[in-house]
């Protein structure tokens, strides 16, 4: 899940999270995305298959903003000191 400069949240799925964030921040996304840069990673999880990823994306999109914020806070607490696949601290 990405958070944009205006505080909006975006979720999707990808195999290469660092590359995808770089694409977003380079303006290579939808008009919605380009108008809200920069983006930063605020939540991520791993699944085994593309099908699982797509199902999880749908589930996350149905959450309320408050539920997403709570999920992000819980994830951040568990990520203290870890690194993402894009070689940057979370």
C-alpha positions in Angstrom: 0.0 0.0 0.0 1.3 3.4 -0.9 0.6 6.7 0.7 0.7 9.9 -1.5 1.5 13.4 -0.6 -2.1 14.3 -0.1 -2.6 11.5 2.4 -4.5 9.2 0.0 -3.8 5.5 0.0 -3.3 3.2 -3.0 -3.1 -0.5 -3.1 -2.2 -2.9 -5.8 0.0 -5.9 -6.3 3.4 -6.4 -7.9 6.3 -8.9 -8.1 8.9 -6.1 -7.8 7.9 -3.6 -5.1 10.9 -1.3 -5.4 10.6 -1.0 -9.1 6.9 -0.3 -8.9 7.3 2.5 -6.4 10.0 4.0 -8.6 7.6 3.9 -11.5 4.9 5.6 -9.5 7.3 8.3 -8.4 8.6 8.8 -12.0 5.0 9.7 -13.0 4.5 6.4 -14.9 1.0 5.7 -13.5 -2.5 6.8 -13.9 -3.5 10.5 -13.9 -4.7 10.0 -10.3 -1.3 8.7 -9.3 0.7 11.4 -11.2 -1.2 14.2 -9.5 -0.5 13.0 -5.9 3.3 12.3 -5.9 5.5 11.4 -4.2 4.4 8.0 -3.1 5.9 6.1 -0.2 5.5 2.5 0.9 3.4 2.2 4.1 2.3 -1.5 4.0 3.3 -4.7 2.2 2.8 -8.4 2.5 3.9 -11.4 0.5 1.8 -14.2 -1.0 2.7 -17.2 -3.1 0.6 -16.8 -6.2 -0.8 -14.0 -8.5 -4.3 -15.3 -7.7 -3.7 -14.8 -4.0 -2.3 -11.4 -4.5 -5.3 -10.3 -6.6 -7.7 -11.6 -4.0 -5.8 -9.9 -1.2 -5.8 -6.6 -3.1 -9.6 -6.8 -3.4 -9.9 -7.5 0.3 -7.7 -4.5 1.2 -9.7 -2.2 -1.2 -12.9 -3.0 0.7 -11.4 -1.9 4.1 -12.4 1.5 5.4 -9.7 4.1 5.7 -9.6 3.6 9.5 -9.1 -0.1 9.0 -6.3 0.5 6.6 -4.6 3.0 9.0 -4.8 0.4 11.8 -3.3 -2.3 9.5 -0.5 0.1 8.5 0.3 0.9 12.1 0.4 -2.8 13.1 2.6 -3.6 10.1 5.0 -0.7 10.9 5.3 -1.9 14.5 6.4 -5.3 13.2 8.8 -3.8 10.6 11.1 -1.8 13.0 14.6 -2.2 11.8 13.7 -4.4 8.8 14.3 -3.6 5.1 12.1 -3.9 2.1 13.1 -5.5 -1.2 14.0 -2.0 -2.5 17.0 -1.7 -0.2 15.6 1.2 1.8 14.6 1.1 5.5 10.8 1.0 6.0 
